[in-house]
Amino acid sequence: MTDIRILLVDDEPDVREVVDVSLGLDPQFKTRACASGADALITAAEWSPSIILLDVMMPLMDGPTTLANLRKNPRTAHIPVVFLTARMRADEIEQYTSLGAQGVLSKPFDPMTLAASVRSYLPPLPVHHAP
Amino acid sequence: MSLKAIKAILLIEDNLADVRLLREMFNDHGEHGTTLMHVDCVSAAEKHLAEHAIDIILLDPGLPDAQGLGSIRRIHAAAPRLPLVVLTSLDDESLAERTLQEGAQDYLVKGQIEVRGILRALRYATERKRLERLKDEFVSTVSHELRTPLTSISGSLGLLMGNAAGNLPRPMERLLAIAYNNCQRLVRLVSDILDIEKMEAGRIGFNFSRVAVRSLVAQAIEANRGFAEGYGVRVQFDEAGIAADVRADPDRLLQVITNLLSNAIKFSPAADEVSVAVEKGINTVRLTVRDHGPGIPVDFKPLIFEKFAQADAGDARQKGGTGLGLSIVKQIVDRLGGEVGFADADGGGTIFYVQLPCWDHVASLALDHDAKPGVPRILLCEDDLDTALVLREQLRQAGFTTDFAYSVGDALTRAVVTQYQAILVDIHLPDGDGVSLIVRLRALPQYHDTSIIVISADPSRGRDDLRSSRLNVIDWLKKPVDLNRLLPLLAKSIAHEASGRPRILHVDEDDSVACALGAIGDVVTVNSIAAAKNALKTSDFDLAVLDVALAKGASPDLLPELRDSKGNVIPVVVFSAKGARFASDIQVQTALANSHTSIDSLVATVRDRLASRRTSPVREVL
């Protein structure tokens, strides 16, 4: 079974760890975590994750700016992005989706079902050809 | 902060003598650089606030288009972040109190206050509003900041409780459960605080639609099942009672029912019963939730809907409440246009009730019952009842009759039953967007050319819709509607419809004739006698063209109605597809076969008839 790569971007180390363990409950998930938007741009381009979980409030480069930059780079433009955020006002959610996010997951989250929620945002599995 | 910081004051006042007085006062005593702008009604104020930078609002709530608390609510909704001072001739303490609760910073009575007092009140109101805003921002920031550590705590505890780190020894599991449950309570508390803050700042949009209260109650009971079992309480509800539909936002109403239910469960003795009932009144639906708990202490009754109010603080905290549930209920029910209250129940316990406008009542408002014959009839597709009622009143003064449609489905049904001379469409409707409504209206032959105007909070959004360019929408207006722009548009489009080209009622099942007739007049094609009768009720025609296949069967009952609103007989041309002879009550002259030639000669005959239509009413058969 092929790995599903998940890139997590959050400036809070504790949140990163809890999300990492929660996603680890799905044996197919392989998670990498970045502490900043700038870091995320590089890792996303190099590692080609299947999906990116993005925090909104981060110092220097916030989530929406990171998303805009991901969309500018042809190597990362197609990667689905889901915001993981405590800011869940209706107008904020509307803003995230208008920026091109695939979805929004709220903080605090239920750690036992987080992996399943992330799975629901994954694009249909690509068809693999033998090399 | 001094008055120097107040650069622009918006005065909303319809008494011109008072306006003059205040102007003079500001010129004499006001600081330089402060401008006093003036409008004389709420809708003009809404428009002004959307377009200009204002520092403070001075409002006399008795206005032509809204009165009392209604006008205060609308102005507060239009500018929730601006300080608002009410200046009125009504010296009414209870109104003053309600005014401040609705978001105003001060309540001044005309004649009781002199110039310097008003100026000082404006300064203090500005400062009060600034502090209130700081408090709101603080609450919002703190709540969000709390969520970050809560995410890590509840996440870690949730993983441990879910045995994600292996099975737990019994004593440890018990302690972790306590930590986990209290963490969840803190999470709820934070979202309740944010909900309250959002609602007070007017930042929650309500989406109204027709809601079946019984199925919503069933949902709330289902959602609270585990909670009730935890307290050993049964919830009794007769789901199969008579249907009771209200007009409300289903998500918000569910929140109301859930809060009332969890409250009742919490305060019930173990093994007892909470009963929920839904009753239908004349104009309202009443929902009651009854518990058999200890009842509400007398001292506490006036405070029950206050934030963080808990009858017996220790007891309620033990029960896991946030102290915000009923306050949220009150705020939502107010916004839904309903009423919430409570009473001691016979035999102990408490009954909470919520009363909401019943759907049938709201639906009956949809038809303008003041309609006068000959007055142009407009369909307003808008889901906000208050907005619709205000616009109806304004349009009535301008000489129009206005019916409402609250949804896309509603609009399509209504448009078929009645022929409207113009249609106003709000882009945001509960069951679909306004653009797709217009697409469907344009597909109806009788609305192919009718004037349609879009009204929207953000007109650019719909205008950019790719389909829009083909829809022939006359204009896209921003909310609140500028009457100075809307009224001339309506007058023009209706005048065009009324004069100019002759109006032809075409009763046929075949569209090709309608196309040919379109060259000489505005054609309304209907495909049945019933639809023809409806069209005749709402619109004047200069001539009717009937397909004989339809005319034959129905002529005795259609023909007497072929009169315009002034009672003049409308000339009729009966057109035959087969060249047959007709029923004796129609004066038979000619019959032609349905071919290109015959359509050409039909058009020629119609043209002749129209030219002589004022001289003698003629029924003619081709």
Chai-1 contact restraints between the chains, C-beta under 6 A:
chainA,res_idxA,chainB,res_idxB,connection_type,confidence,min_distance_angstrom,max_distance_angstrom,comment,restraint_id
A,D14,B,S152,contact,1.0,0.0,6.0,A-B,restraint_1
A,V15,B,T151,contact,1.0,0.0,6.0,A-B,restraint_2
A,V15,B,S152,contact,1.0,0.0,6.0,A-B,restraint_3
A,V18,B,S152,contact,1.0,0.0,6.0,A-B,restraint_4
A,V18,B,G155,contact,1.0,0.0,6.0,A-B,restraint_5
A,V18,B,S156,contact,1.0,0.0,6.0,A-B,restraint_6
A,V21,B,L159,contact,1.0,0.0,6.0,A-B,restraint_7
A,A86,B,H144,contact,1.0,0.0,6.0,A-B,restraint_8
A,A86,B,R147,contact,1.0,0.0,6.0,A-B,restraint_9
A,K107,B,R147,contact,1.0,0.0,6.0,A-B,restraint_10
A,K107,B,T151,contact,1.0,0.0,6.0,A-B,restraint_11
A,P108,B,L150,contact,1.0,0.0,6.0,A-B,restraint_12
A,P108,B,T151,contact,1.0,0.0,6.0,A-B,restraint_13
A,P108,B,S154,contact,1.0,0.0,6.0,A-B,restraint_14
A,P108,B,V187,contact,1.0,0.0,6.0,A-B,restraint_15
A,P111,B,G155,contact,1.0,0.0,6.0,A-B,restraint_16
A,P111,B,G158,contact,1.0,0.0,6.0,A-B,restraint_17
A,P111,B,L159,contact,1.0,0.0,6.0,A-B,restraint_18
A,M112,B,G162,contact,1.0,0.0,6.0,A-B,restraint_19
